[in-house]
Amino acid sequence: MIATRKIEDLTFDKNTMFLKIDGKVFRISIERASVKLVLANDAERGFYKISPSGYGIHWPLIDEDLSIDSLIEMAE
């Protein structure tokens, strides 16, 4: 069974993504997460959609999908 997560916030600072899930903040290197996010500009990174179940995040402007579980595994 896939865990449902509550994604509360997603921000970027240079080469780092900060993802707040279920009250906990995860710091993720963008270089580890996605080449498409590395190459994206601020507007492209900032326009995303969270799946209703909280399973993943989709960036439609760069056609990128990342699962929350994989991002948590990459967190520093």
N, CA, C and O atoms as a Tripos MOL2 file, in Angstrom:
@<TRIPOS>MOLECULE
protein
  304   303    76     0     0
PROTEIN
NO_CHARGES

@<TRIPOS>ATOM
      1 N           0.8300   -1.1810    0.0000 N.3       1 MET1
      2 CA          0.0000    0.0000    0.0000 C.3       1 MET1
      3 C           0.8820    1.2550    0.0000 C.2       1 MET1
      4 O           1.8740    1.3130    0.7260 O.2       1 MET1
      5 N           0.5320    2.2360   -0.7930 N.am      2 ILE2
      6 CA          1.2780    3.4820   -0.9020 C.3       2 ILE2
      7 C           0.8630    4.4150    0.2310 C.2       2 ILE2
      8 O          -0.3260    4.6190    0.4770 O.2       2 ILE2
      9 N           1.8540    4.9770    0.9160 N.am      3 ALA3
     10 CA          1.5680    5.8900    2.0160 C.3       3 ALA3
     11 C           1.0560    7.2190    1.4740 C.2       3 ALA3
     12 O           1.5770    7.7580    0.4980 O.2       3 ALA3
     13 N           0.0270    7.7290    2.1310 N.am      4 THR4
     14 CA         -0.4740    9.0600    1.7820 C.3       4 THR4
     15 C           0.2810   10.0720    2.6210 C.2       4 THR4
     16 O           0.4170    9.9130    3.8350 O.2       4 THR4
     17 N           0.7640   11.1010    1.9740 N.am      5 ARG5
     18 CA          1.5570   12.1160    2.6640 C.3       5 ARG5
     19 C           0.8980   13.4790    2.5240 C.2       5 ARG5
     20 O           0.2360   13.7650    1.5260 O.2       5 ARG5
     21 N           1.0900   14.3080    3.5320 N.am      6 LYS6
     22 CA          0.5940   15.6820    3.4610 C.3       6 LYS6
     23 C           1.7750   16.5970    3.1560 C.2       6 LYS6
     24 O           2.6170   16.8550    4.0170 O.2       6 LYS6
     25 N           1.8220   17.0820    1.9230 N.am      7 ILE7
     26 CA          2.8900   17.9790    1.4940 C.3       7 ILE7
     27 C           2.4510   19.3900    1.8300 C.2       7 ILE7
     28 O           1.4750   19.8950    1.2750 O.2       7 ILE7
     29 N           3.1750   20.0250    2.7430 N.am      8 GLU8
     30 CA          2.7940   21.3290    3.2570 C.3       8 GLU8
     31 C           3.4860   22.4940    2.5630 C.2       8 GLU8
     32 O           2.9320   23.5900    2.4890 O.2       8 GLU8
     33 N           4.6970   22.2640    2.0510 N.am      9 ASP9
     34 CA          5.4330   23.3580    1.4220 C.3       9 ASP9
     35 C           6.5540   22.7910    0.5570 C.2       9 ASP9
     36 O           7.0970   21.7230    0.8380 O.2       9 ASP9
     37 N           6.8840   23.5220   -0.4920 N.am     10 LEU10
     38 CA          7.9800   23.1670   -1.3840 C.3      10 LEU10
     39 C           8.6280   24.4590   -1.8490 C.2      10 LEU10
     40 O           7.9860   25.2880   -2.4950 O.2      10 LEU10
     41 N           9.9060   24.6290   -1.5160 N.am     11 THR11
     42 CA         10.6380   25.8270   -1.9230 C.3      11 THR11
     43 C          12.0220   25.4230   -2.4370 C.2      11 THR11
     44 O          12.4950   24.3110   -2.2030 O.2      11 THR11
     45 N          12.6440   26.3500   -3.1370 N.am     12 PHE12
     46 CA         13.9770   26.1370   -3.6860 C.3      12 PHE12
     47 C          14.8960   27.2590   -3.2440 C.2      12 PHE12
     48 O          14.4790   28.4110   -3.1220 O.2      12 PHE12
     49 N          16.1550   26.9110   -3.0060 N.am     13 ASP13
     50 CA         17.1880   27.8900   -2.7000 C.3      13 ASP13
     51 C          18.4470   27.4300   -3.4280 C.2      13 ASP13
     52 O          19.1040   26.4700   -3.0250 O.2      13 ASP13
     53 N          18.7650   28.1340   -4.5040 N.am     14 LYS14
     54 CA         19.8970   27.7740   -5.3530 C.3      14 LYS14
     55 C          19.7900   26.3340   -5.8250 C.2      14 LYS14
     56 O          18.9630   26.0300   -6.6850 O.2      14 LYS14
     57 N          20.6110   25.4410   -5.2810 N.am     15 ASN15
     58 CA         20.6280   24.0490   -5.7320 C.3      15 ASN15
     59 C          19.9900   23.0900   -4.7400 C.2      15 ASN15
     60 O          20.2780   21.8930   -4.7510 O.2      15 ASN15
     61 N          19.1250   23.6170   -3.8840 N.am     16 THR16
     62 CA         18.4980   22.8000   -2.8550 C.3      16 THR16
     63 C          16.9810   22.9540   -2.8890 C.2      16 THR16
     64 O          16.4550   24.0540   -3.0610 O.2      16 THR16
     65 N          16.2990   21.8390   -2.7220 N.am     17 MET17
     66 CA         14.8440   21.8220   -2.5940 C.3      17 MET17
     67 C          14.5260   21.5720   -1.1200 C.2      17 MET17
     68 O          15.1120   20.6890   -0.4930 O.2      17 MET17
     69 N          13.6050   22.3460   -0.5780 N.am     18 PHE18
     70 CA         13.1360   22.1360    0.7870 C.3      18 PHE18
     71 C          11.6900   21.6820    0.7080 C.2      18 PHE18
     72 O          10.8250   22.3970    0.2030 O.2      18 PHE18
     73 N          11.4430   20.4960    1.2080 N.am     19 LEU19
     74 CA         10.1370   19.8730    1.1010 C.3      19 LEU19
     75 C           9.6210   19.5950    2.5100 C.2      19 LEU19
     76 O          10.2220   18.8280    3.2620 O.2      19 LEU19
     77 N           8.4990   20.2270    2.8590 N.am     20 LYS20
     78 CA          7.8990   20.0070    4.1750 C.3      20 LYS20
     79 C           6.7550   19.0120    4.0200 C.2      20 LYS20
     80 O           5.7640   19.2660    3.3360 O.2      20 LYS20
     81 N           6.9300   17.8750    4.6790 N.am     21 ILE21
     82 CA          5.9700   16.7820    4.5840 C.3      21 ILE21
     83 C           5.6020   16.3250    5.9860 C.2      21 ILE21
     84 O           6.4730   16.0140    6.7990 O.2      21 ILE21
     85 N           4.3140   16.2880    6.2560 N.am     22 ASP22
     86 CA          3.8340   15.8150    7.5520 C.3      22 ASP22
     87 C           4.5530   16.5040    8.7130 C.2      22 ASP22
     88 O           4.8490   15.8750    9.7280 O.2      22 ASP22
     89 N           4.8310   17.8020    8.5540 N.am     23 GLY23
     90 CA          5.4570   18.5860    9.6150 C.3      23 GLY23
     91 C           6.9680   18.5140    9.6780 C.2      23 GLY23
     92 O           7.5720   19.1850   10.5150 O.2      23 GLY23
     93 N           7.5950   17.7310    8.8310 N.am     24 LYS24
     94 CA          9.0540   17.5880    8.8330 C.3      24 LYS24
     95 C           9.6280   18.1580    7.5430 C.2      24 LYS24
     96 O           9.0850   17.9280    6.4630 O.2      24 LYS24
     97 N          10.7410   18.9110    7.6580 N.am     25 VAL25
     98 CA         11.3750   19.5160    6.4880 C.3      25 VAL25
     99 C          12.5230   18.6280    6.0100 C.2      25 VAL25
    100 O          13.3930   18.2320    6.7850 O.2      25 VAL25
    101 N          12.4980   18.3300    4.7120 N.am     26 PHE26
    102 CA         13.5500   17.5460    4.0750 C.3      26 PHE26
    103 C          14.3300   18.4530    3.1380 C.2      26 PHE26
    104 O          13.7510   19.2360    2.3860 O.2      26 PHE26
    105 N          15.6420   18.3390    3.1920 N.am     27 ARG27
    106 CA         16.5440   19.1250    2.3330 C.3      27 ARG27
    107 C          17.1030   18.1790    1.2810 C.2      27 ARG27
    108 O          17.7400   17.1760    1.6040 O.2      27 ARG27
    109 N          16.8540   18.5140    0.0010 N.am     28 ILE28
    110 CA         17.2080   17.6140   -1.0910 C.3      28 ILE28
    111 C          18.0460   18.3530   -2.1280 C.2      28 ILE28
    112 O          17.6700   19.4350   -2.5800 O.2      28 ILE28
    113 N          19.1600   17.7820   -2.4950 N.am     29 SER29
    114 CA         19.9960   18.3390   -3.5570 C.3      29 SER29
    115 C          19.2530   18.2010   -4.8820 C.2      29 SER29
    116 O          18.8520   17.0990   -5.2570 O.2      29 SER29
    117 N          19.0710   19.2940   -5.5810 N.am     30 ILE30
    118 CA         18.3790   19.2550   -6.8680 C.3      30 ILE30
    119 C          19.1700   18.4090   -7.8690 C.2      30 ILE30
    120 O          18.5850   17.7240   -8.7090 O.2      30 ILE30
    121 N          20.4930   18.4600   -7.7750 N.am     31 GLU31
    122 CA         21.3300   17.6800   -8.6870 C.3      31 GLU31
    123 C          21.0900   16.1830   -8.5110 C.2      31 GLU31
    124 O          21.1460   15.4350   -9.4880 O.2      31 GLU31
    125 N          20.8300   15.7410   -7.3120 N.am     32 ARG32
    126 CA         20.5310   14.3210   -7.0710 C.3      32 ARG32
    127 C          19.1260   13.9610   -7.5200 C.2      32 ARG32
    128 O          18.8680   12.8320   -7.9360 O.2      32 ARG32
    129 N          18.2180   14.9280   -7.4330 N.am     33 ALA33
    130 CA         16.8020   14.6540   -7.6920 C.3      33 ALA33
    131 C          16.4480   14.6290   -9.1730 C.2      33 ALA33
    132 O          15.7310   13.7360   -9.6260 O.2      33 ALA33
    133 N          16.9580   15.6260   -9.9460 N.am     34 SER34
    134 CA         16.4680   15.7380  -11.3210 C.3      34 SER34
    135 C          17.3040   16.6790  -12.1740 C.2      34 SER34
    136 O          17.5310   17.8310  -11.8040 O.2      34 SER34
    137 N          17.7540   16.1880  -13.3000 N.am     35 VAL35
    138 CA         18.4610   17.0320  -14.2690 C.3      35 VAL35
    139 C          17.5260   18.1220  -14.7860 C.2      35 VAL35
    140 O          17.9450   19.2620  -14.9890 O.2      35 VAL35
    141 N          16.2630   17.7700  -14.9960 N.am     36 LYS36
    142 CA         15.3020   18.7550  -15.4990 C.3      36 LYS36
    143 C          15.1310   19.9130  -14.5240 C.2      36 LYS36
    144 O          15.0040   21.0600  -14.9530 O.2      36 LYS36
    145 N          15.1240   19.6380  -13.2240 N.am     37 LEU37
    146 CA         15.0190   20.7230  -12.2380 C.3      37 LEU37
    147 C          16.2880   21.5640  -12.1900 C.2      37 LEU37
    148 O          16.2250   22.7730  -11.9700 O.2      37 LEU37
    149 N          17.4290   20.9320  -12.3950 N.am     38 VAL38
    150 CA         18.6940   21.6840  -12.4490 C.3      38 VAL38
    151 C          18.6500   22.7010  -13.5830 C.2      38 VAL38
    152 O          19.0710   23.8460  -13.4160 O.2      38 VAL38
    153 N          18.1410   22.2790  -14.7320 N.am     39 LEU39
    154 CA         18.1140   23.1470  -15.9140 C.3      39 LEU39
    155 C          16.9450   24.1270  -15.9230 C.2      39 LEU39
    156 O          16.9290   25.0620  -16.7240 O.2      39 LEU39
    157 N          15.9720   23.9230  -15.0450 N.am     40 ALA40
    158 CA         14.7690   24.7650  -15.0260 C.3      40 ALA40
    159 C          15.0530   26.1280  -14.4120 C.2      40 ALA40
    160 O          15.9340   26.2790  -13.5660 O.2      40 ALA40
    161 N          14.2790   27.1260  -14.8620 N.am     41 ASN41
    162 CA         14.3830   28.4420  -14.2430 C.3      41 ASN41
    163 C          13.4370   28.5020  -13.0360 C.2      41 ASN41
    164 O          12.7100   27.5460  -12.7670 O.2      41 ASN41
    165 N          13.4500   29.6250  -12.3130 N.am     42 ASP42
    166 CA         12.6400   29.7540  -11.0970 C.3      42 ASP42
    167 C          11.1490   29.5810  -11.3670 C.2      42 ASP42
    168 O          10.4440   28.9560  -10.5750 O.2      42 ASP42
    169 N          10.6660   30.1300  -12.4770 N.am     43 ALA43
    170 CA          9.2400   30.0120  -12.8050 C.3      43 ALA43
    171 C           8.8610   28.5570  -13.0730 C.2      43 ALA43
    172 O           7.8020   28.0990  -12.6450 O.2      43 ALA43
    173 N           9.7250   27.8360  -13.7790 N.am     44 GLU44
    174 CA          9.4430   26.4310  -14.0870 C.3      44 GLU44
    175 C           9.4810   25.5700  -12.8180 C.2      44 GLU44
    176 O           8.6600   24.6680  -12.6500 O.2      44 GLU44
    177 N          10.4260   25.8500  -11.9410 N.am     45 ARG45
    178 CA         10.4970   25.1210  -10.6710 C.3      45 ARG45
    179 C           9.3070   25.4370   -9.7730 C.2      45 ARG45
    180 O           8.7980   24.5680   -9.0650 O.2      45 ARG45
    181 N           8.8790   26.6720   -9.8120 N.am     46 GLY46
    182 CA          7.8140   27.1210   -8.9240 C.3      46 GLY46
    183 C           6.4180   26.7030   -9.3240 C.2      46 GLY46
    184 O           5.4860   26.8030   -8.5260 O.2      46 GLY46
    185 N           6.2580   26.2300  -10.5650 N.am     47 PHE47
    186 CA          4.9360   25.8030  -11.0310 C.3      47 PHE47
    187 C           4.8750   24.2850  -10.9840 C.2      47 PHE47
    188 O           5.3990   23.6070  -11.8670 O.2      47 PHE47
    189 N           4.2390   23.7600   -9.9580 N.am     48 TYR48
    190 CA          4.1510   22.3190   -9.7680 C.3      48 TYR48
    191 C           2.7600   21.9510   -9.2630 C.2      48 TYR48
    192 O           2.0030   22.7980   -8.7890 O.2      48 TYR48
    193 N           2.4500   20.6690   -9.3790 N.am     49 LYS49
    194 CA          1.1820   20.1380   -8.8910 C.3      49 LYS49
    195 C           1.4730   18.9170   -8.0380 C.2      49 LYS49
    196 O           2.2620   18.0510   -8.4160 O.2      49 LYS49
    197 N           0.8330   18.8610   -6.8990 N.am     50 ILE50
    198 CA          0.9780   17.7180   -6.0090 C.3      50 ILE50
    199 C          -0.1670   16.7570   -6.2860 C.2      50 ILE50
    200 O          -1.3220   17.1720   -6.3900 O.2      50 ILE50
    201 N           0.1470   15.4920   -6.4020 N.am     51 SER51
    202 CA         -0.9090   14.5170   -6.6560 C.3      51 SER51
    203 C          -1.8920   14.5150   -5.4850 C.2      51 SER51
    204 O          -1.4940   14.7160   -4.3380 O.2      51 SER51
    205 N          -3.1570   14.2910   -5.7690 N.am     52 PRO52
    206 CA         -4.1700   14.3290   -4.7010 C.3      52 PRO52
    207 C          -3.8590   13.3910   -3.5360 C.2      52 PRO52
    208 O          -4.2020   13.6910   -2.3920 O.2      52 PRO52
    209 N          -3.2190   12.2720   -3.8140 N.am     53 SER53
    210 CA         -2.8970   11.3160   -2.7570 C.3      53 SER53
    211 C          -1.6440   11.7150   -1.9850 C.2      53 SER53
    212 O          -1.3430   11.1330   -0.9430 O.2      53 SER53
    213 N          -0.9100   12.7140   -2.4960 N.am     54 GLY54
    214 CA          0.3550   13.0840   -1.8720 C.3      54 GLY54
    215 C           1.4800   12.1450   -2.2460 C.2      54 GLY54
    216 O           2.5270   12.1390   -1.5990 O.2      54 GLY54
    217 N           1.2740   11.3450   -3.2910 N.am     55 TYR55
    218 CA          2.2710   10.3650   -3.7190 C.3      55 TYR55
    219 C           3.4380   11.0050   -4.4720 C.2      55 TYR55
    220 O           4.5750   10.5490   -4.3500 O.2      55 TYR55
    221 N           3.1640   12.0630   -5.2520 N.am     56 GLY56
    222 CA          4.2170   12.6470   -6.0670 C.3      56 GLY56
    223 C           3.9870   14.0990   -6.4080 C.2      56 GLY56
    224 O           2.9610   14.6880   -6.0670 O.2      56 GLY56
    225 N           4.9770   14.6680   -7.0960 N.am     57 ILE57
    226 CA          4.9320   16.0630   -7.5450 C.3      57 ILE57
    227 C           5.1830   16.0780   -9.0450 C.2      57 ILE57
    228 O           6.0590   15.3780   -9.5520 O.2      57 ILE57
    229 N           4.3940   16.8920   -9.7490 N.am     58 HIS58
    230 CA          4.5270   17.0220  -11.1990 C.3      58 HIS58
    231 C           4.8190   18.4760  -11.5480 C.2      58 HIS58
    232 O           4.1330   19.3820  -11.0750 O.2      58 HIS58
    233 N           5.8470   18.7010  -12.3850 N.am     59 TRP59
    234 CA          6.1900   20.0190  -12.9160 C.3      59 TRP59
    235 C           5.7950   20.0140  -14.3870 C.2      59 TRP59
    236 O           6.5580   19.5290  -15.2230 O.2      59 TRP59
    237 N           4.6150   20.5450  -14.7230 N.am     60 PRO60
    238 CA          4.1320   20.4560  -16.1050 C.3      60 PRO60
    239 C           4.9690   21.2240  -17.1200 C.2      60 PRO60
    240 O           5.0430   20.8140  -18.2790 O.2      60 PRO60
    241 N           5.5930   22.3090  -16.7280 N.am     61 LEU61
    242 CA          6.3580   23.1090  -17.6920 C.3      61 LEU61
    243 C           7.6380   22.4210  -18.1510 C.2      61 LEU61
    244 O           8.1670   22.7320  -19.2180 O.2      61 LEU61
    245 N           8.1350   21.4840  -17.3450 N.am     62 ILE62
    246 CA          9.3490   20.7530  -17.7320 C.3      62 ILE62
    247 C           9.0780   19.2480  -17.8580 C.2      62 ILE62
    248 O          10.0030   18.4650  -18.0740 O.2      62 ILE62
    249 N           7.8210   18.8510  -17.7230 N.am     63 ASP63
    250 CA          7.3930   17.4590  -17.8530 C.3      63 ASP63
    251 C           8.2090   16.5370  -16.9440 C.2      63 ASP63
    252 O           8.8090   15.5630  -17.4000 O.2      63 ASP63
    253 N           8.2160   16.8610  -15.6680 N.am     64 GLU64
    254 CA          8.9570   16.0680  -14.6770 C.3      64 GLU64
    255 C           8.0090   15.5800  -13.5910 C.2      64 GLU64
    256 O           7.1390   16.3200  -13.1320 O.2      64 GLU64
    257 N           8.1870   14.3360  -13.1880 N.am     65 ASP65
    258 CA          7.4170   13.7330  -12.1080 C.3      65 ASP65
    259 C           8.3770   13.0730  -11.1350 C.2      65 ASP65
    260 O           9.2450   12.3000  -11.5410 O.2      65 ASP65
    261 N           8.2240   13.3760   -9.8520 N.am     66 LEU66
    262 CA          9.0600   12.7520   -8.8320 C.3      66 LEU66
    263 C           8.1720   12.2320   -7.7170 C.2      66 LEU66
    264 O           7.2150   12.8930   -7.3140 O.2      66 LEU66
    265 N           8.4890   11.0530   -7.2230 N.am     67 SER67
    266 CA          7.7130   10.4990   -6.1200 C.3      67 SER67
    267 C           8.2330   11.0590   -4.8030 C.2      67 SER67
    268 O           9.4220   11.3380   -4.6490 O.2      67 SER67
    269 N           7.3240   11.2130   -3.8710 N.am     68 ILE68
    270 CA          7.6890   11.7320   -2.5560 C.3      68 ILE68
    271 C           8.6290   10.7660   -1.8500 C.2      68 ILE68
    272 O           9.6000   11.1950   -1.2260 O.2      68 ILE68
    273 N           8.3570    9.4810   -1.9380 N.am     69 ASP69
    274 CA          9.2290    8.4980   -1.2790 C.3      69 ASP69
    275 C          10.6630    8.5790   -1.7870 C.2      69 ASP69
    276 O          11.6040    8.4980   -0.9970 O.2      69 ASP69
    277 N          10.8410    8.7380   -3.0990 N.am     70 SER70
    278 CA         12.2030    8.8220   -3.6270 C.3      70 SER70
    279 C          12.8850   10.1220   -3.1850 C.2      70 SER70
    280 O          14.0900   10.1310   -2.9320 O.2      70 SER70
    281 N          12.1260   11.2140   -3.0920 N.am     71 LEU71
    282 CA         12.7150   12.4680   -2.6150 C.3      71 LEU71
    283 C          13.1380   12.3550   -1.1490 C.2      71 LEU71
    284 O          14.1960   12.8530   -0.7660 O.2      71 LEU71
    285 N          12.3200   11.7070   -0.3420 N.am     72 ILE72
    286 CA         12.6700   11.5230    1.0650 C.3      72 ILE72
    287 C          13.9470   10.6870    1.1850 C.2      72 ILE72
    288 O          14.7950   10.9720    2.0310 O.2      72 ILE72
    289 N          14.0850    9.6800    0.3620 N.am     73 GLU73
    290 CA         15.2960    8.8460    0.3810 C.3      73 GLU73
    291 C          16.5460    9.6370    0.0070 C.2      73 GLU73
    292 O          17.6390    9.3210    0.4760 O.2      73 GLU73
    293 N          16.3950   10.6740   -0.8410 N.am     74 MET74
    294 CA         17.5250   11.5010   -1.2660 C.3      74 MET74
    295 C          17.8820   12.6000   -0.2580 C.2      74 MET74
    296 O          18.9330   13.2310   -0.3670 O.2      74 MET74
    297 N          17.0090   12.8200    0.7110 N.am     75 ALA75
    298 CA         17.1910   13.9440    1.6360 C.3      75 ALA75
    299 C          18.4960   13.8100    2.4160 C.2      75 ALA75
    300 O          18.9530   12.7130    2.7370 O.2      75 ALA75
    301 N          19.0730   14.9770    2.7050 N.am     76 GLU76
    302 CA         20.3400   15.0370    3.4470 C.3      76 GLU76
    303 C          20.0790   15.1060    4.9350 C.2      76 GLU76
    304 O          21.0210   15.1630    5.7250 O.2      76 GLU76
@<TRIPOS>BOND
     1     1     2 1
     2     2     3 1
     3     3     4 2
     4     3     5 am
     5     5     6 1
     6     6     7 1
     7     7     8 2
     8     7     9 am
     9     9    10 1
    10    10    11 1
    11    11    12 2
    12    11    13 am
    13    13    14 1
    14    14    15 1
    15    15    16 2
    16    15    17 am
    17    17    18 1
    18    18    19 1
    19    19    20 2
    20    19    21 am
    21    21    22 1
    22    22    23 1
    23    23    24 2
    24    23    25 am
    25    25    26 1
    26    26    27 1
    27    27    28 2
    28    27    29 am
    29    29    30 1
    30    30    31 1
    31    31    32 2
    32    31    33 am
    33    33    34 1
    34    34    35 1
    35    35    36 2
    36    35    37 am
    37    37    38 1
    38    38    39 1
    39    39    40 2
    40    39    41 am
    41    41    42 1
    42    42    43 1
    43    43    44 2
    44    43    45 am
    45    45    46 1
    46    46    47 1
    47    47    48 2
    48    47    49 am
    49    49    50 1
    50    50    51 1
    51    51    52 2
    52    51    53 am
    53    53    54 1
    54    54    55 1
    55    55    56 2
    56    55    57 am
    57    57    58 1
    58    58    59 1
    59    59    60 2
    60    59    61 am
    61    61    62 1
    62    62    63 1
    63    63    64 2
    64    63    65 am
    65    65    66 1
    66    66    67 1
    67    67    68 2
    68    67    69 am
    69    69    70 1
    70    70    71 1
    71    71    72 2
    72    71    73 am
    73    73    74 1
    74    74    75 1
    75    75    76 2
    76    75    77 am
    77    77    78 1
    78    78    79 1
    79    79    80 2
    80    79    81 am
    81    81    82 1
    82    82    83 1
    83    83    84 2
    84    83    85 am
    85    85    86 1
    86    86    87 1
    87    87    88 2
    88    87    89 am
    89    89    90 1
    90    90    91 1
    91    91    92 2
    92    91    93 am
    93    93    94 1
    94    94    95 1
    95    95    96 2
    96    95    97 am
    97    97    98 1
    98    98    99 1
    99    99   100 2
   100    99   101 am
   101   101   102 1
   102   102   103 1
   103   103   104 2
   104   103   105 am
   105   105   106 1
   106   106   107 1
   107   107   108 2
   108   107   109 am
   109   109   110 1
   110   110   111 1
   111   111   112 2
   112   111   113 am
   113   113   114 1
   114   114   115 1
   115   115   116 2
   116   115   117 am
   117   117   118 1
   118   118   119 1
   119   119   120 2
   120   119   121 am
   121   121   122 1
   122   122   123 1
   123   123   124 2
   124   123   125 am
   125   125   126 1
   126   126   127 1
   127   127   128 2
   128   127   129 am
   129   129   130 1
   130   130   131 1
   131   131   132 2
   132   131   133 am
   133   133   134 1
   134   134   135 1
   135   135   136 2
   136   135   137 am
   137   137   138 1
   138   138   139 1
   139   139   140 2
   140   139   141 am
   141   141   142 1
   142   142   143 1
   143   143   144 2
   144   143   145 am
   145   145   146 1
   146   146   147 1
   147   147   148 2
   148   147   149 am
   149   149   150 1
   150   150   151 1
   151   151   152 2
   152   151   153 am
   153   153   154 1
   154   154   155 1
   155   155   156 2
   156   155   157 am
   157   157   158 1
   158   158   159 1
   159   159   160 2
   160   159   161 am
   161   161   162 1
   162   162   163 1
   163   163   164 2
   164   163   165 am
   165   165   166 1
   166   166   167 1
   167   167   168 2
   168   167   169 am
   169   169   170 1
   170   170   171 1
   171   171   172 2
   172   171   173 am
   173   173   174 1
   174   174   175 1
   175   175   176 2
   176   175   177 am
   177   177   178 1
   178   178   179 1
   179   179   180 2
   180   179   181 am
   181   181   182 1
   182   182   183 1
   183   183   184 2
   184   183   185 am
   185   185   186 1
   186   186   187 1
   187   187   188 2
   188   187   189 am
   189   189   190 1
   190   190   191 1
   191   191   192 2
   192   191   193 am
   193   193   194 1
   194   194   195 1
   195   195   196 2
   196   195   197 am
   197   197   198 1
   198   198   199 1
   199   199   200 2
   200   199   201 am
   201   201   202 1
   202   202   203 1
   203   203   204 2
   204   203   205 am
   205   205   206 1
   206   206   207 1
   207   207   208 2
   208   207   209 am
   209   209   210 1
   210   210   211 1
   211   211   212 2
   212   211   213 am
   213   213   214 1
   214   214   215 1
   215   215   216 2
   216   215   217 am
   217   217   218 1
   218   218   219 1
   219   219   220 2
   220   219   221 am
   221   221   222 1
   222   222   223 1
   223   223   224 2
   224   223   225 am
   225   225   226 1
   226   226   227 1
   227   227   228 2
   228   227   229 am
   229   229   230 1
   230   230   231 1
   231   231   232 2
   232   231   233 am
   233   233   234 1
   234   234   235 1
   235   235   236 2
   236   235   237 am
   237   237   238 1
   238   238   239 1
   239   239   240 2
   240   239   241 am
   241   241   242 1
   242   242   243 1
   243   243   244 2
   244   243   245 am
   245   245   246 1
   246   246   247 1
   247   247   248 2
   248   247   249 am
   249   249   250 1
   250   250   251 1
   251   251   252 2
   252   251   253 am
   253   253   254 1
   254   254   255 1
   255   255   256 2
   256   255   257 am
   257   257   258 1
   258   258   259 1
   259   259   260 2
   260   259   261 am
   261   261   262 1
   262   262   263 1
   263   263   264 2
   264   263   265 am
   265   265   266 1
   266   266   267 1
   267   267   268 2
   268   267   269 am
   269   269   270 1
   270   270   271 1
   271   271   272 2
   272   271   273 am
   273   273   274 1
   274   274   275 1
   275   275   276 2
   276   275   277 am
   277   277   278 1
   278   278   279 1
   279   279   280 2
   280   279   281 am
   281   281   282 1
   282   282   283 1
   283   283   284 2
   284   283   285 am
   285   285   286 1
   286   286   287 1
   287   287   288 2
   288   287   289 am
   289   289   290 1
   290   290   291 1
   291   291   292 2
   292   291   293 am
   293   293   294 1
   294   294   295 1
   295   295   296 2
   296   295   297 am
   297   297   298 1
   298   298   299 1
   299   299   300 2
   300   299   301 am
   301   301   302 1
   302   302   303 1
   303   303   304 2
@<TRIPOS>SUBSTRUCTURE
     1 MET1         2 RESIDUE 1 A MET
     2 ILE2         6 RESIDUE 1 A ILE
     3 ALA3        10 RESIDUE 1 A ALA
     4 THR4        14 RESIDUE 1 A THR
     5 ARG5        18 RESIDUE 1 A ARG
     6 LYS6        22 RESIDUE 1 A LYS
     7 ILE7        26 RESIDUE 1 A ILE
     8 GLU8        30 RESIDUE 1 A GLU
     9 ASP9        34 RESIDUE 1 A ASP
    10 LEU10       38 RESIDUE 1 A LEU
    11 THR11       42 RESIDUE 1 A THR
    12 PHE12       46 RESIDUE 1 A PHE
    13 ASP13       50 RESIDUE 1 A ASP
    14 LYS14       54 RESIDUE 1 A LYS
    15 ASN15       58 RESIDUE 1 A ASN
    16 THR16       62 RESIDUE 1 A THR
    17 MET17       66 RESIDUE 1 A MET
    18 PHE18       70 RESIDUE 1 A PHE
    19 LEU19       74 RESIDUE 1 A LEU
    20 LYS20       78 RESIDUE 1 A LYS
    21 ILE21       82 RESIDUE 1 A ILE
    22 ASP22       86 RESIDUE 1 A ASP
    23 GLY23       90 RESIDUE 1 A GLY
    24 LYS24       94 RESIDUE 1 A LYS
    25 VAL25       98 RESIDUE 1 A VAL
    26 PHE26      102 RESIDUE 1 A PHE
    27 ARG27      106 RESIDUE 1 A ARG
    28 ILE28      110 RESIDUE 1 A ILE
    29 SER29      114 RESIDUE 1 A SER
    30 ILE30      118 RESIDUE 1 A ILE
    31 GLU31      122 RESIDUE 1 A GLU
    32 ARG32      126 RESIDUE 1 A ARG
    33 ALA33      130 RESIDUE 1 A ALA
    34 SER34      134 RESIDUE 1 A SER
    35 VAL35      138 RESIDUE 1 A VAL
    36 LYS36      142 RESIDUE 1 A LYS
    37 LEU37      146 RESIDUE 1 A LEU
    38 VAL38      150 RESIDUE 1 A VAL
    39 LEU39      154 RESIDUE 1 A LEU
    40 ALA40      158 RESIDUE 1 A ALA
    41 ASN41      162 RESIDUE 1 A ASN
    42 ASP42      166 RESIDUE 1 A ASP
    43 ALA43      170 RESIDUE 1 A ALA
    44 GLU44      174 RESIDUE 1 A GLU
    45 ARG45      178 RESIDUE 1 A ARG
    46 GLY46      182 RESIDUE 1 A GLY
    47 PHE47      186 RESIDUE 1 A PHE
    48 TYR48      190 RESIDUE 1 A TYR
    49 LYS49      194 RESIDUE 1 A LYS
    50 ILE50      198 RESIDUE 1 A ILE
    51 SER51      202 RESIDUE 1 A SER
    52 PRO52      206 RESIDUE 1 A PRO
    53 SER53      210 RESIDUE 1 A SER
    54 GLY54      214 RESIDUE 1 A GLY
    55 TYR55      218 RESIDUE 1 A TYR
    56 GLY56      222 RESIDUE 1 A GLY
    57 ILE57      226 RESIDUE 1 A ILE
    58 HIS58      230 RESIDUE 1 A HIS
    59 TRP59      234 RESIDUE 1 A TRP
    60 PRO60      238 RESIDUE 1 A PRO
    61 LEU61      242 RESIDUE 1 A LEU
    62 ILE62      246 RESIDUE 1 A ILE
    63 ASP63      250 RESIDUE 1 A ASP
    64 GLU64      254 RESIDUE 1 A GLU
    65 ASP65      258 RESIDUE 1 A ASP
    66 LEU66      262 RESIDUE 1 A LEU
    67 SER67      266 RESIDUE 1 A SER
    68 ILE68      270 RESIDUE 1 A ILE
    69 ASP69      274 RESIDUE 1 A ASP
    70 SER70      278 RESIDUE 1 A SER
    71 LEU71      282 RESIDUE 1 A LEU
    72 ILE72      286 RESIDUE 1 A ILE
    73 GLU73      290 RESIDUE 1 A GLU
    74 MET74      294 RESIDUE 1 A MET
    75 ALA75      298 RESIDUE 1 A ALA
    76 GLU76      302 RESIDUE 1 A GLU
